[in-house]
Amino acid sequence: MPPIVSVRDLTKSYAGGFTALDGVSLDIEEGEIIALLGPNGAGKTTLISTICGITMPSGGAVEVGGHDVVRDWRKARDMIGLVPQEIALEPFSTVWNNVRFTRGLFDRPRDDAHLERLLRDLSLWDKRDAKVMELSGGMKRRVLIAKALSHEPKILFLDEPTAGVDVELRKDMWRVVERLRGEGVTIILTTHYIEEAEAIADRIGVISKGRIMLVERTEELMARLGRKELRIELAEPVAELPQSLRREGLVRAEDGSALIYTYDTHAERTGITALLADIQAAGLQLTDLSTSNSSLEEIFVGLVKEDAA
Ligand SMILES: Nc1ncnc2c1ncn2[C@@H]1O[C@H](COP(=O)(O)OP(=O)(O)OP(=O)(O)O)[C@@H](O)[C@H]1O
């Protein structure tokens, strides 16, 4: 099956010459949930806005459901629901009218049962007659989600949906995401939180400085992230590993003056205690021990540092 979203060599330079997207290519399969992870200013919102046809690309191409988002923007946009980062609602209108109006904009026939289910799912049913201006920030976020889903889109974009929201909304949102997943809706979300990406996404893409650094299946990425290396310096080099030390993950390094043990930090038992005991029993002397993370972990640590800067 062709990808539902196809991004090819996408670049975006804003007026003033700043390059926010620098050659992004990405295919998204129908029905998958993909999380785009990256620090502030990485280009996540620009990427989403360009796919949604709100921002004009400077180069490259984007297709949604086979429709070019520039030439055929109406057909492409029709398939998309977007929950933006910033709250943009009609303040004097009621919750119900806001959501109904959006469905109308997409030329969908009236379907009050669908809208009622949406508002109930998002704990907004009791507020349906309240004016948007009377709602709390979290409630307004819920209305944004209801609006994005009002025309039953095949693809939903969530731009940092949980930034600054409370636990209840987060739970509601994840429940809605689960239901949509069951209905085969493709979901693309941006987030700063790796835990959030891990909890809901099938694949995770890391974006930094306008480039996609990696895209990988969540389980594989998390498994790699959890791996660490223990480096054991020996007083005397060993020509080969003694039989009692042979085990998965342990290798001789350099000329045998060090051993490197790779282990999973998420595992119930890392095997470190047993390894150290066996080294001692084998009569080997240690001069130093150090641990290091996988290179992927370093990428994340780097990103988080940038984020905090
Ligand atoms: N309209 C604009 N004009 C000029 N520069 C812009 C514009 N919109 C965004 N930028 C710049 O492009 C870069 C990428 O911004 P973008 O909003 O896409 O990042 P982001 O990854 O979504 O960040 P955040 O996590 O903070 O939302 C930033 O440096 C930003 O200042």
The ligand as an SDF file (V2000), in Angstrom:
LIG
                    3D

 31 33  0  0  0  0  0  0  0  0999 V2000
    6.8190   32.4350   10.6050 N   0  0  0  0  0  0  0  0  0  0  0  0
    8.1210   32.2960   10.9030 C   0  0  0  0  0  0  0  0  0  0  0  0
    9.0280   33.2010   10.5060 N   0  0  0  0  0  0  0  0  0  0  0  0
   10.3500   33.0430   10.7780 C   0  0  0  0  0  0  0  0  0  0  0  0
   10.8490   32.0160   11.4860 N   0  0  0  0  0  0  0  0  0  0  0  0
   10.0000   31.0860   11.9250 C   0  0  0  0  0  0  0  0  0  0  0  0
    8.5850   31.1780   11.6790 C   0  0  0  0  0  0  0  0  0  0  0  0
    7.9740   30.0980   12.2430 N   0  0  0  0  0  0  0  0  0  0  0  0
    8.9650   29.3910   12.8260 C   0  0  0  0  0  0  0  0  0  0  0  0
   10.1690   29.9750   12.6520 N   0  0  0  0  0  0  0  0  0  0  0  0
   11.4700   29.4610   13.1150 C   0  0  0  0  0  0  0  0  0  0  0  0
   11.6910   28.1710   12.5750 O   0  0  0  0  0  0  0  0  0  0  0  0
   12.2990   27.3160   13.5490 C   0  0  0  0  0  0  0  0  0  0  0  0
   11.4700   26.0620   13.7220 C   0  0  0  0  0  0  0  0  0  0  0  0
   10.2610   26.4030   14.3840 O   0  0  0  0  0  0  0  0  0  0  0  0
    9.1210   25.3450   14.6950 P   0  0  0  0  0  0  0  0  0  0  0  0
    7.9940   26.0710   15.3330 O   0  0  0  0  0  0  0  0  0  0  0  0
    8.8520   24.5520   13.4870 O   0  0  0  0  0  0  0  0  0  0  0  0
    9.8630   24.4140   15.7650 O   0  0  0  0  0  0  0  0  0  0  0  0
    9.2600   23.3180   16.7570 P   0  0  0  0  0  0  0  0  0  0  0  0
   10.1490   22.1270   16.6200 O   0  0  0  0  0  0  0  0  0  0  0  0
    7.8230   23.1250   16.5000 O   0  0  0  0  0  0  0  0  0  0  0  0
    9.5140   24.0070   18.1620 O   0  0  0  0  0  0  0  0  0  0  0  0
    8.6310   23.9550   19.5190 P   0  0  0  0  0  0  0  0  0  0  0  0
    8.9600   22.6430   20.1500 O   0  0  0  0  0  0  0  0  0  0  0  0
    9.2070   25.1010   20.2680 O   0  0  0  0  0  0  0  0  0  0  0  0
    7.2180   24.1200   19.1280 O   0  0  0  0  0  0  0  0  0  0  0  0
   12.4400   28.1480   14.8140 C   0  0  0  0  0  0  0  0  0  0  0  0
   13.7660   28.6250   14.8910 O   0  0  0  0  0  0  0  0  0  0  0  0
   11.4660   29.2900   14.6150 C   0  0  0  0  0  0  0  0  0  0  0  0
   11.9080   30.4560   15.2600 O   0  0  0  0  0  0  0  0  0  0  0  0
  1  2  1  0
  2  3  1  0
  2  7  2  0
  3  4  2  0
  4  5  1  0
  5  6  2  0
  6  7  1  0
  6 10  1  0
  7  8  1  0
  8  9  2  0
  9 10  1  0
 10 11  1  0
 11 12  1  0
 11 30  1  0
 12 13  1  0
 13 14  1  0
 13 28  1  0
 14 15  1  0
 15 16  1  0
 16 17  2  0
 16 18  1  0
 16 19  1  0
 19 20  1  0
 20 21  2  0
 20 22  1  0
 20 23  1  0
 23 24  1  0
 24 25  2  0
 24 26  1  0
 24 27  1  0
 28 29  1  0
 28 30  1  0
 30 31  1  0
M  END
$$$$
